[in-house]
Amino acid sequence: MRSAAVPLAAHLMICALAAALSGTGEYLFSGFLFIALALFEYLFFYRREKKLLQLEAVFALFWTGGIGLSAMKLSRLAEDWAPATWLCLILVYPAFVLGYEAAAARERARLGKRAAEGREGLRPEPAQEAGREQTGRRILHCIYVVLLVSVGCFLLEAAVIREVPLFSDKPHAYSYFHLSGVHYFTVSSIFVLPLSVIYRKVKGKLSGKERIRLAVCSLAALAVPVLCVSRFQLMLAVLLSVCVAVTCWPGIRLRYLFLVILLLVPAYIGLTVARNHDVAYLNGIFEMKNEAMPIFITQPYMYVANNYDNFNCLVEELPAHTLGLRQLFPVFALTGLKFLRPELVSFPIYITKKELTTVTLIYDAYYDFGLAGVLLFGFLLGMACKKAASLEARGRNPVAALFYAQIAMYLVFSFFTTWFSNPTTWFWLALTGAMYFYVGRVGGQNGFRFRKPWKLRIQADKRAGVYREP
């Protein structure tokens, strides 16, 4: 916990100063302070763990950095935030770090106790090759099943709705391409590409046939979000694969990752055009103070910034808290209760403009319980993130990398939506859990380890109770 004291103290002091500057109208200076703080926090946790996707670092970079962009108030839609808004936006990150560090301390204590009892010894070298082949085969099964079900559900939706968004001339055709219960399976095509990356890691060198097979599956899976004109699903599929690659190969060269991300830009622009959203339409919605600002700057800026202003609308306009009903929406949706009792999910959304409906990670936590709900949510999320990090670090099941990458992506897009009160998120986590169990059966039977056994030095540290999970 003491190792996190420096960034937490810096976070509270600099955020207080930036909020004070915003109150005097120094919006740009305030925003730059938040962005500088986000970079400092990221570098601090990165240097401590030597991991590009260390979850405390990722959340700091994108959450605090997002606050900085929004605090610049470059759009006329942005207003000064209420004091309660500032408190929620600033304090959720310290709550997250405290939860993460508390879980880490508990784990160190457990490992120290096991070492003291003599239950922490070196394991024999596992039978790598037998386990590798069977584990790879199971992952390939997952790729085929996910792809076939996703494509089949897409075709079913297209047949029922009688339209494919990519070939429609309606500006919001993608919003209506949705069959209740079926669309969860359609959008699960995002897992095919990251599963292919995991398969590559498990198998090592691939044959020509295997490369062609994975390429065909990946292209077919990416065709689904393109045909649905879903920019976000396309981004999620590619970025999730990048996160898996970084997790599987910690020493990967960054230029390869930047090249992949750059390839997303023309695809993103193409899907924007396919949505029939021209520049005049977007500029009219965003209401930028500088009307001459290029759209390729305006659109990503508003993609991040307006969500915090939507949260401020909630804080200022919410008449009463919903005491858990908002965050229970996945239960109501996945069980069908929302159709039997629609009043359970019939709550207004408070936003700056009807076209800009995205919100932040903490929107529903505040909707339910106010500031207390935000702090509790941040703390529990931090503990869950540490659990995901420990699961991935053990290296016993390759699908753990997909779990970790998902959580990392949810933190990357923490400015975008509520995630954990979204039924699709829980459907994806359940699907990943099913694949984890299916692939893990092989690993448990054959002794295959995704990573090499820990070194003697690490084992000694565990016995001394000073080991810190990577």
C-alpha positions as CSV (number, residue, x, y, z in Angstrom):
1,M,0.0,0.0,0.0
2,R,2.9,2.4,0.8
3,S,4.2,2.0,-2.7
4,A,1.0,3.7,-4.0
5,A,1.2,6.5,-1.5
6,V,3.2,8.8,-3.8
7,P,0.8,8.7,-6.9
8,L,-2.2,8.9,-4.6
9,A,-0.9,12.0,-2.9
10,A,0.1,13.6,-6.2
11,H,-3.4,12.7,-7.6
12,L,-5.3,14.4,-4.8
13,M,-3.1,17.5,-4.8
14,I,-2.9,18.1,-8.6
15,C,-6.6,17.3,-9.1
16,A,-7.5,19.9,-6.4
17,L,-5.3,22.5,-8.1
18,A,-6.7,21.7,-11.6
19,A,-10.3,21.9,-10.3
20,A,-9.5,25.3,-8.7
21,L,-8.0,26.5,-12.0
22,S,-11.1,25.3,-13.9
23,G,-13.3,27.3,-11.4
24,T,-11.4,30.5,-12.4
25,G,-11.9,29.8,-16.2
26,E,-8.4,28.6,-16.9
27,Y,-9.8,25.5,-18.7
28,L,-6.8,24.8,-21.0
29,F,-4.3,25.0,-18.1
30,S,-6.6,22.8,-16.0
31,G,-6.9,20.2,-18.7
32,F,-3.1,20.1,-19.3
33,L,-2.5,19.5,-15.6
34,F,-4.9,16.5,-15.6
35,I,-3.1,15.1,-18.7
36,A,0.3,15.5,-17.1
37,L,-0.9,13.8,-14.0
38,A,-2.3,10.9,-16.1
39,L,1.1,10.4,-17.7
40,F,2.9,10.6,-14.4
41,E,0.6,8.0,-12.8
42,Y,1.0,5.7,-15.8
43,L,4.8,5.9,-15.8
44,F,4.9,5.3,-12.0
45,F,3.0,2.0,-12.1
46,Y,4.6,1.0,-15.4
47,R,8.1,1.4,-13.9
48,R,7.0,-0.5,-10.7
49,E,5.7,-3.5,-12.6
50,K,7.5,-3.3,-16.0
51,K,4.2,-4.0,-17.7
52,L,2.6,-1.9,-20.5
53,L,-0.9,-2.9,-19.5
54,Q,-0.6,-2.8,-15.7
55,L,-4.2,-2.1,-14.8
56,E,-3.6,0.7,-12.3
57,A,-1.5,2.5,-15.0
58,V,-4.1,1.9,-17.7
59,F,-6.9,3.3,-15.7
60,A,-4.9,6.4,-14.7
61,L,-3.9,7.1,-18.3
62,F,-7.4,6.9,-19.8
63,W,-9.6,8.0,-17.0
64,T,-7.5,10.9,-15.6
65,G,-6.4,11.8,-19.2
66,G,-10.0,11.8,-20.3
67,I,-10.9,14.2,-17.5
68,G,-8.2,16.5,-18.8
69,L,-9.6,16.5,-22.3
70,S,-13.1,17.2,-21.1
71,A,-11.8,19.9,-18.6
72,M,-10.5,21.9,-21.6
73,K,-14.2,22.7,-22.6
74,L,-13.7,23.2,-26.3
75,S,-17.3,22.6,-27.0
76,R,-20.3,24.9,-26.2
77,L,-22.0,21.9,-24.8
78,A,-19.5,21.8,-21.9
79,E,-20.5,23.7,-18.7
80,D,-18.8,24.2,-15.4
81,W,-19.0,21.0,-13.3
82,A,-20.8,20.7,-10.0
83,P,-18.7,20.1,-6.8
84,A,-20.2,16.6,-6.6
85,T,-19.1,15.9,-10.1
86,W,-15.5,16.9,-9.3
87,L,-15.5,14.7,-6.2
88,C,-16.7,11.6,-8.1
89,L,-14.4,12.1,-11.1
90,I,-11.4,12.7,-8.9
91,L,-11.9,10.2,-6.1
92,V,-12.9,7.1,-8.0
93,Y,-9.3,6.5,-9.1
94,P,-7.8,6.6,-5.5
95,A,-10.6,4.2,-4.5
96,F,-9.6,1.9,-7.4
97,V,-5.9,1.9,-6.4
98,L,-6.8,1.3,-2.7
99,G,-8.9,-1.8,-3.7
100,Y,-6.1,-3.0,-6.0
101,E,-3.4,-2.6,-3.4
102,A,-5.6,-4.1,-0.6
103,A,-6.1,-7.2,-2.8
104,A,-2.4,-7.4,-3.5
105,A,-1.5,-7.2,0.2
106,R,-4.0,-9.9,1.0
107,E,-2.5,-12.1,-1.7
108,R,1.0,-11.5,-0.4
109,A,-0.1,-12.5,3.1
110,R,-1.7,-15.7,1.8
111,L,1.4,-16.6,-0.1
112,G,3.6,-15.9,2.9
113,K,1.4,-18.1,5.1
114,R,1.5,-21.0,2.6
115,A,5.3,-20.6,2.4
116,A,5.6,-20.7,6.2
117,E,3.5,-23.9,6.2
118,G,5.9,-25.5,3.7
119,R,3.2,-25.8,1.0
120,E,5.0,-23.7,-1.6
121,G,7.5,-25.9,-3.4
122,L,8.9,-26.2,-6.8
123,R,6.8,-28.3,-9.2
124,P,8.3,-30.8,-11.6
125,E,8.8,-29.7,-15.2
126,P,5.5,-30.3,-17.0
127,A,5.0,-32.5,-20.1
128,Q,4.9,-29.5,-22.4
129,E,4.4,-30.9,-25.8
130,A,1.4,-33.2,-25.1
131,G,-0.4,-30.4,-23.3
132,R,0.6,-27.8,-26.0
133,E,-1.0,-29.8,-28.8
134,Q,-4.3,-30.5,-26.9
135,T,-4.5,-27.0,-25.6
136,G,-4.0,-25.6,-29.1
137,R,-6.7,-27.9,-30.4
138,R,-9.2,-26.8,-27.8
139,I,-8.5,-23.1,-28.6
140,L,-9.0,-23.8,-32.3
141,H,-12.4,-25.4,-31.4
142,C,-13.3,-22.2,-29.5
143,I,-12.4,-20.1,-32.6
144,Y,-14.6,-22.2,-34.9
145,V,-17.6,-22.3,-32.5
146,V,-17.5,-18.6,-31.8
147,L,-17.2,-17.7,-35.5
148,L,-19.9,-20.0,-36.7
149,V,-22.4,-19.0,-34.0
150,S,-21.6,-15.3,-34.6
151,V,-22.0,-15.5,-38.4
152,G,-25.1,-17.6,-38.1
153,C,-26.8,-15.1,-35.7
154,F,-25.8,-12.2,-38.0
155,L,-27.5,-13.9,-41.0
156,L,-30.6,-14.6,-38.8
157,E,-30.8,-10.9,-37.9
158,A,-30.3,-9.8,-41.5
159,A,-33.1,-12.2,-42.6
160,V,-35.5,-11.0,-39.9
161,I,-34.8,-7.3,-40.2
162,R,-34.4,-7.6,-44.0
163,E,-31.6,-5.1,-44.1
164,V,-27.8,-5.0,-43.7
165,P,-26.6,-1.7,-42.2
166,L,-23.6,-1.4,-44.6
167,F,-25.9,-1.3,-47.6
168,S,-28.6,0.9,-46.1
169,D,-29.0,4.6,-46.8
170,K,-30.4,5.3,-43.3
171,P,-28.2,7.4,-41.0
172,H,-28.9,5.1,-38.0
173,A,-29.5,1.7,-39.6
174,Y,-26.9,0.2,-37.3
175,S,-29.0,1.1,-34.3
176,Y,-32.0,-0.9,-35.4
177,F,-30.0,-4.0,-36.5
178,H,-30.7,-5.9,-33.3
179,L,-32.7,-8.9,-32.2
180,S,-33.1,-9.2,-28.5
181,G,-31.0,-12.1,-27.2
182,V,-29.5,-12.9,-30.6
183,H,-27.3,-9.8,-30.9
184,Y,-25.1,-10.9,-27.9
185,F,-23.9,-13.8,-30.0
186,T,-23.5,-11.7,-33.2
187,V,-21.1,-9.3,-31.6
188,S,-19.1,-12.0,-29.9
189,S,-17.2,-12.3,-33.2
190,I,-14.7,-9.8,-31.6
191,F,-13.1,-12.8,-29.8
192,V,-12.0,-14.6,-32.9
193,L,-9.0,-12.4,-33.6
194,P,-7.6,-12.4,-30.0
195,L,-8.2,-16.2,-29.7
196,S,-6.1,-16.5,-32.9
197,V,-3.3,-14.5,-31.2
198,I,-3.5,-16.9,-28.2
199,Y,-3.4,-19.9,-30.5
200,R,-0.2,-18.5,-32.1
201,K,1.4,-18.2,-28.7
202,V,0.5,-21.7,-27.6
203,K,1.5,-23.4,-30.8
204,G,4.7,-21.5,-31.4
205,K,5.6,-21.9,-35.1
206,L,2.6,-22.3,-37.4
207,S,2.4,-24.2,-40.6
208,G,1.2,-22.6,-43.8
209,K,-2.2,-24.3,-43.6
210,E,-2.7,-23.0,-40.0
211,R,-1.8,-19.5,-41.0
212,I,-4.3,-19.5,-43.8
213,R,-7.0,-21.1,-41.6
214,L,-6.5,-18.4,-38.9
215,A,-6.5,-15.6,-41.5
216,V,-9.8,-16.8,-43.1
217,C,-11.4,-17.0,-39.7
218,S,-10.1,-13.6,-38.6
219,L,-11.3,-11.9,-41.8
220,A,-14.7,-13.5,-41.6
221,A,-15.0,-12.4,-38.0
222,L,-14.0,-8.8,-38.8
223,A,-16.6,-8.7,-41.6
224,V,-19.4,-8.9,-39.0
225,P,-18.7,-5.4,-37.4
226,V,-18.0,-4.0,-40.9
227,L,-21.4,-5.2,-42.2
228,C,-23.0,-4.0,-39.0
229,V,-21.3,-0.6,-39.5
230,S,-20.1,-0.9,-35.9
231,R,-17.0,1.2,-35.5
232,F,-16.7,0.4,-31.8
233,Q,-17.0,-3.4,-32.3
234,L,-14.3,-3.2,-35.0
235,M,-12.0,-1.2,-32.7
236,L,-12.7,-3.5,-29.8
237,A,-11.8,-6.6,-31.9
238,V,-8.5,-5.2,-33.0
239,L,-7.5,-3.5,-29.8
240,L,-8.4,-6.5,-27.8
241,S,-6.1,-8.5,-30.0
242,V,-3.4,-5.9,-29.4
243,C,-3.9,-6.2,-25.6
244,V,-3.7,-10.0,-25.8
245,A,-0.4,-9.7,-27.9
246,V,1.1,-7.4,-25.3
247,T,0.1,-9.8,-22.5
248,C,1.5,-12.9,-24.3
249,W,4.7,-11.2,-25.5
250,P,5.7,-8.5,-23.0
251,G,8.8,-7.7,-25.0
252,I,6.9,-7.0,-28.2
253,R,8.1,-4.0,-30.2
254,L,5.8,-1.0,-29.9
255,R,6.1,0.0,-33.5
256,Y,4.2,-3.2,-34.5
257,L,1.4,-2.2,-32.2
258,F,1.2,1.4,-33.5
259,L,1.1,0.1,-37.1
260,V,-1.9,-2.1,-36.3
261,I,-3.7,0.8,-34.6
262,L,-2.9,3.1,-37.5
263,L,-4.6,0.7,-39.8
264,L,-7.8,1.2,-37.9
265,V,-7.9,4.9,-38.9
266,P,-9.0,4.4,-42.6
267,A,-11.4,1.6,-41.5
268,Y,-12.9,3.9,-38.8
269,I,-13.3,6.8,-41.4
270,G,-14.8,4.4,-43.9
271,L,-17.5,3.2,-41.5
272,T,-18.3,6.8,-40.5
273,V,-19.0,7.5,-44.1
274,A,-21.0,4.4,-44.4
275,R,-23.2,5.6,-41.5
276,N,-24.1,8.6,-43.7
277,H,-22.6,11.0,-41.2
278,D,-21.0,13.9,-43.1
279,V,-18.8,16.7,-41.7
280,A,-21.6,19.2,-41.5
281,Y,-23.8,16.8,-39.6
282,L,-21.1,16.0,-37.1
283,N,-20.0,19.7,-36.6
284,G,-23.6,20.6,-36.0
285,I,-23.9,18.0,-33.2
286,F,-20.5,18.7,-31.5
287,E,-21.0,22.5,-31.4
288,M,-17.3,23.3,-31.1
289,K,-16.3,26.8,-30.0
290,N,-13.7,26.8,-32.8
291,E,-15.8,26.0,-35.8
292,A,-12.7,25.7,-38.1
293,M,-11.3,22.8,-36.1
294,P,-10.8,19.8,-38.4
295,I,-13.3,16.9,-38.0
296,F,-10.5,14.3,-37.5
297,I,-9.6,16.2,-34.2
298,T,-13.1,17.2,-33.3
299,Q,-14.6,13.7,-33.5
300,P,-12.1,11.8,-31.2
301,Y,-12.1,14.8,-28.8
302,M,-15.9,14.7,-28.4
303,Y,-15.8,10.9,-28.3
304,V,-14.0,11.3,-25.0
305,A,-14.9,14.7,-23.6
306,N,-18.7,14.8,-23.8
307,N,-19.1,11.7,-21.6
308,Y,-17.9,13.6,-18.5
309,D,-20.3,16.4,-19.3
310,N,-23.1,13.8,-19.5
311,F,-22.1,12.6,-16.1
312,N,-22.3,16.2,-14.8
313,C,-25.8,16.4,-16.3
314,L,-26.7,13.3,-14.2
315,V,-25.3,14.8,-11.0
316,E,-27.2,18.1,-11.5
317,E,-30.5,16.8,-12.7
318,L,-31.0,13.4,-10.9
319,P,-34.0,13.8,-8.6
320,A,-33.4,10.6,-6.6
321,H,-31.1,7.6,-6.5
322,T,-32.3,4.2,-7.8
323,L,-30.7,2.1,-5.0
324,G,-29.1,-0.6,-7.2
325,L,-31.7,-1.0,-9.9
326,R,-29.5,0.6,-12.6
327,Q,-26.5,-1.7,-11.9
328,L,-28.8,-4.7,-11.8
329,F,-29.9,-4.1,-15.4
330,P,-27.8,-7.1,-16.7
331,V,-29.8,-9.4,-14.4
332,F,-33.1,-8.0,-15.7
333,A,-31.9,-8.1,-19.3
334,L,-30.3,-11.6,-19.3
335,T,-33.2,-13.2,-17.4
336,G,-36.0,-11.5,-19.4
337,L,-37.4,-9.7,-16.4
338,K,-37.1,-6.4,-18.3
339,F,-40.0,-7.6,-20.5
340,L,-42.2,-8.8,-17.6
341,R,-41.5,-5.8,-15.4
342,P,-40.4,-2.8,-17.7
343,E,-40.7,-0.4,-14.8
344,L,-37.5,-2.0,-13.4
345,V,-35.5,-0.5,-16.2
346,S,-37.5,2.5,-17.2
347,F,-35.2,5.3,-16.0
348,P,-34.3,8.5,-17.9
349,I,-30.8,9.1,-19.1
350,Y,-29.4,12.6,-18.4
351,I,-27.2,13.8,-21.3
352,T,-26.2,17.1,-22.9
353,K,-27.7,16.2,-26.3
354,K,-29.9,13.4,-27.5
355,E,-27.4,12.3,-30.2
356,L,-24.5,12.0,-27.7
357,T,-25.6,9.1,-25.5
358,T,-22.3,7.7,-24.3
359,V,-21.6,8.0,-20.6
360,T,-18.7,7.1,-18.2
361,L,-17.8,4.0,-16.2
362,I,-19.3,5.4,-13.0
363,Y,-22.5,6.8,-14.4
364,D,-24.8,4.0,-13.0
365,A,-22.9,3.7,-9.7
366,Y,-23.8,7.4,-9.1
367,Y,-27.3,6.9,-10.4
368,D,-27.8,4.2,-7.7
369,F,-26.0,5.4,-4.6
370,G,-24.3,8.8,-5.3
371,L,-20.7,9.5,-4.2
372,A,-20.8,6.5,-1.8
373,G,-21.7,4.2,-4.7
374,V,-18.9,5.6,-6.9
375,L,-16.3,5.0,-4.2
376,L,-17.5,1.5,-3.4
377,F,-17.6,0.7,-7.1
378,G,-14.0,1.9,-7.6
379,F,-12.7,-0.1,-4.6
380,L,-14.4,-3.4,-5.7
381,L,-13.3,-2.9,-9.3
382,G,-9.7,-2.4,-8.1
383,M,-9.9,-5.7,-6.1
384,A,-11.4,-7.6,-9.1
385,C,-8.6,-6.2,-11.4
386,K,-5.9,-7.5,-9.1
387,K,-7.6,-10.9,-9.2
388,A,-7.6,-10.9,-13.0
389,A,-3.9,-9.8,-13.0
390,S,-3.0,-12.7,-10.6
391,L,-4.9,-15.2,-12.7
392,E,-3.0,-14.1,-15.8
393,A,0.4,-14.0,-14.1
394,R,0.1,-17.6,-13.0
395,G,0.1,-18.7,-16.6
396,R,-1.8,-21.9,-16.1
397,N,-4.4,-21.3,-18.7
398,P,-3.8,-19.3,-21.9
399,V,-7.4,-18.0,-21.9
400,A,-6.5,-16.0,-18.8
401,A,-4.8,-13.6,-21.2
402,L,-8.2,-12.9,-22.8
403,F,-9.7,-12.2,-19.4
404,Y,-7.0,-9.8,-18.6
405,A,-7.2,-8.1,-22.0
406,Q,-10.9,-7.6,-21.6
407,I,-10.6,-5.9,-18.3
408,A,-7.8,-3.7,-19.7
409,M,-10.0,-2.7,-22.6
410,Y,-12.8,-1.8,-20.2
411,L,-10.4,0.5,-18.4
412,V,-9.1,1.9,-21.6
413,F,-12.7,2.9,-22.5
414,S,-13.6,3.9,-19.0
415,F,-14.7,7.3,-20.3
416,F,-17.1,5.7,-22.8
417,T,-19.8,3.6,-21.1
418,T,-20.7,1.9,-17.8
419,W,-19.4,-1.5,-18.9
420,F,-20.2,-3.4,-15.7
421,S,-23.9,-2.6,-15.8
422,N,-24.1,-3.6,-19.5
423,P,-25.5,-7.1,-20.1
424,T,-23.2,-7.6,-23.1
425,T,-20.1,-7.2,-20.9
426,W,-21.4,-10.0,-18.6
427,F,-22.3,-12.2,-21.5
428,W,-18.7,-11.8,-22.9
429,L,-17.2,-12.5,-19.4
430,A,-19.4,-15.6,-19.2
431,L,-18.4,-16.7,-22.7
432,T,-14.7,-16.2,-21.8
433,G,-15.2,-18.2,-18.6
434,A,-16.7,-21.1,-20.5
435,M,-13.7,-21.1,-22.9
436,Y,-11.4,-20.8,-19.9
437,F,-13.0,-23.9,-18.3
438,Y,-13.0,-25.8,-21.6
439,V,-9.3,-25.1,-22.4
440,G,-8.3,-25.5,-18.8
441,R,-9.5,-29.1,-18.6
442,V,-6.7,-30.0,-21.0
443,G,-4.1,-27.9,-19.1
444,G,-5.0,-29.6,-15.9
445,Q,-4.9,-33.1,-17.3
446,N,-1.7,-32.8,-19.2
447,G,0.3,-30.4,-17.1
448,F,0.8,-27.8,-19.9
449,R,1.8,-24.4,-18.5
450,F,1.3,-21.2,-20.6
451,R,4.5,-19.9,-19.1
452,K,7.7,-21.4,-17.8
453,P,7.7,-22.3,-14.0
454,W,8.8,-19.5,-11.7
455,K,12.4,-19.2,-10.9
456,L,14.1,-20.2,-7.7
457,R,14.5,-16.6,-6.7
458,I,10.8,-15.9,-6.9
459,Q,10.0,-19.1,-4.9
460,A,12.4,-17.8,-2.2
461,D,10.7,-14.5,-2.1
462,K,7.4,-16.2,-1.6
463,R,8.7,-18.1,1.3
464,A,9.9,-14.8,2.8
465,G,6.5,-13.2,2.3
466,V,7.9,-10.4,0.1
467,Y,6.9,-11.6,-3.3
468,R,5.0,-9.1,-5.4
469,E,2.9,-10.6,-8.3
470,P,4.1,-9.3,-11.7
